[in-house]
């Protein structure tokens, strides 16, 4: 028998021969797999090591992306799975065993094993090579996380709700039950129950496509817009303020009917029609579910929860104690649990828990209020503060005695600031900055910016709550009810959001210190109330209010805060008695002129006259208000025609100025030290006759300018954003509206004055054919173009190809449609341009691929664009060349009948796209490969 080692050695030269000879590839592959197995095994080991190293690099990139709340790209995830599978393949071990065998080449059986194993090694080498090449080409490792079908709610430790949660799950899993009602007193834990169930659905509710939780709280007027906003956000749809509530409801209902949904309605206080807010009633065919909570059993029945109604009871003693204890500090718990027969602290704590009557919200709030107490005397005082004769808590009124302890712990300043928050509607949020302005004007806080610190204190005491926006807070309805009961004791009248059509009766004005009538439907204040103690009067957002008695303010000598914004008043009543007024908001009214005696308001620090489209004269009163910090005339009909028109030299304390300028010369006459330049943060240029060009550098002295609104400048032809070498521009918002002659916008070399622009709105600019200049706005996030009837392209692209030999630049541009595209006159006459244009676009897309392969490069742009809105553009045919939109979330197209293509690149590169909104007719006419597969995922009909 031949020596096996000699046989193996004899095969090695064969490998070299195969590499040099012209052996057919297939034959060479089979022979090499047998003859060159040892070399292939060495190559296999090296490839495995290379793949493991590459896997670590890719895993590192994925971890970085997931730490930023992105999710692993599907292709990367699949590649990692394949790598794991191949790294655990036993082929290496099998090779070692066969190579060590003494009969490796000594028999036909061994030779057969060698051939089969060698073939596997070659195949594995090829597979590893493909994996290494694929992994080396990854550029994107993660994609923006799509909205989860369940939005996780805050997780909190629960106490005593498991029994009702079991009943709830049982009803939910019953197919015949479509609407479930849960009722009980305020603060009993209904919201906690919904939050817990919402989070459970994330784990086992995959049969549903979307779960939406909505806070209703409709004690007065149903806030349809807020409910619709929540549904819109959860469905990932765009929000348009100009849509009516009825139209929005129809659109939302249509979107929900196409899904299997679960909607959780929290705190429903009055019956309302689900369809009015855009919620279709679940039925047996839809298999969707609706769960609602209410304080009232009859409301659950009225909303359709006839088959399943669950009542939430107060907590049992043990659960109540555990909930209370969970809010205490370690030191307080140690004092309660101190050993000994006469632990007086434990007795006081038991008494406090007992007085809460098992109401979770009271246990939580009061628990936090006493969290740091350790001494018996402190606990005794706390027990006395919460003690009352009430034994059974039937609902909210009885609970206030318990909650008041948290209020009593506040300083007098904090207490008044807390009560001020009750002036706002229950269902709405409260803007922090506006709240602080009110506080300062009423002199509740000093002028040294302590307001936000007080807001944080109220949040910490659970008397205010955070909401979706960092700039806003809200008040829990139970806490607000407490505040209202306390406010009534201090003659504070709150009628906000109660659908009032008339002013309150005279008796409610006499002793009032604050009155809030905001968000109602009051039409007239034709009265002269006697309220000498009134300090704050808030009547904003009464859109039909157009009449006020001339003597309305006659007996309001103490008034400091007055908000009449978003009403229809045309005149301001006599205001001579308002000498103490500090805050006055007349924005979005139809007021025509300020009273001649307006100068008597010498204490005024905040005057808002923005968007007063009928204001004709101020009688130079503003310059006499020497204490003004805020003066806002942005987009007002009253504006500046000469630098001397608005004399504010005397306003030494002015920090914020919004103005409207009506003459080109004003911009040129301003100097760096001029008061107009130093303080202007919002600027409107309007009806600037004969102004044909604007250079943004003309506004350079306005170093704080953040928003520019150019409107109705009929001769304006050109806008120039010239270089900003000093990098001082803070401009972030630009609006161009009603500019019929505007043809050109020129962007200078970077850094230019538009480099920080985040939002652009272009409306009714009829001579614009394209706005290619937006490609230079690297920070742009929102672009809206409306009713520009001559706009044919958003961007007219130019490609540059560099000839390496001559350095010459070849430019190729997209020509405009119609005859410029080479269409015949007959095609245009018979309406055949659109079809021909489709063919043009198809050819153009193929051409651009060829250009890219030959070194022709597109201009970058739109890297941060999140929203693109195109409305009323009858000639628009092209947006831009196909490209990646790495940040794009929303495309809305309405009234653009000739737009047949969208400039989106490969489908797997739309990492953040949420929806494409348009009409069904437009969508059907859209020429786009794979459109049918994308309809359910992206298309939203409007």
Secondary structure, 3 states (H helix, E strand, C coil): CCCHHHHHHHHHHHHHHHHHCCCCHHHHHHHHHHHCHHHHHHHHHHHHHHHHHHHHHHHHHHHHHHHCCCEECHHHHHHHHHHHHHHCCCHHHHHHHHHCCCCCCCCHHHHHHHHHHHHHHHHHHHHHHHHHHHHHCCCCCEECCCCCCECCCCCCCCCCCHHHHHHHHHHHCCCCCCEEEEECCCCCCHHHHHHHHHHHHHHHCCCCCEEEEEECCCCCCCCHHHHHHHHHHHHCCCCCCCCCHHHHHHHHHHHHHCCCEEEEEECCCCCCCHHHHCCCCCCCCCCCEEEEEECCHHHHHHCCCCCCEEECCCCCHHHHHHHHHCCCCHHHHHHHCCCCCCCHHHHHHHHHHHHCCCCHHHHHHHHHHCCCCCCHHHHHHHHHHHCCCCCCCCCHHHHHHHHHHHHHCCCHHHHHHHHHHCCCCCCCCEEHHHHHHHHHHCCCCCCCCCHHHHHHHHHHCCCCEECCCCCEEECCHHHHHHHHHHHHHCCEEECCCCCCCCCCCHHHCCCCCEEECCCCCCCEECCCCCCCCCCEEECCCCCCCCEECCCCCCCCCCCCEEECCCCCCCCCCCCCCCCCCCEEECCCCCCCECCHHHHHCCCCCEEECCCCCCCCECCCCHHHCCCCCEEECCCCCCCECCCCCCCCCCCCCCCEEEEEECCHHHHHHCCCCCHHHHHEEEEEEECCCCCCEEEHHHHCCCCCCCEEEEECCCCCCEEEECECCCCCCCCCEEEEECCCCCCEEEECCCCECCCCCCEEEEECCCCCCCCHHHHHCCCCCEEEEECCCCCCECCCCEEEEECCCCCCEEEEECCCCHHHHCCCHHHHHCCCHHHHHHHHHHHHHHHHHHHHHCCCECCCCCCCCCEEEEECCCCCCECCCCECCCCCCEEEEECCCCCCCCCECCHHHCCCCCEEEECHHHHHHCCCCCHHHHHHHHEEEC
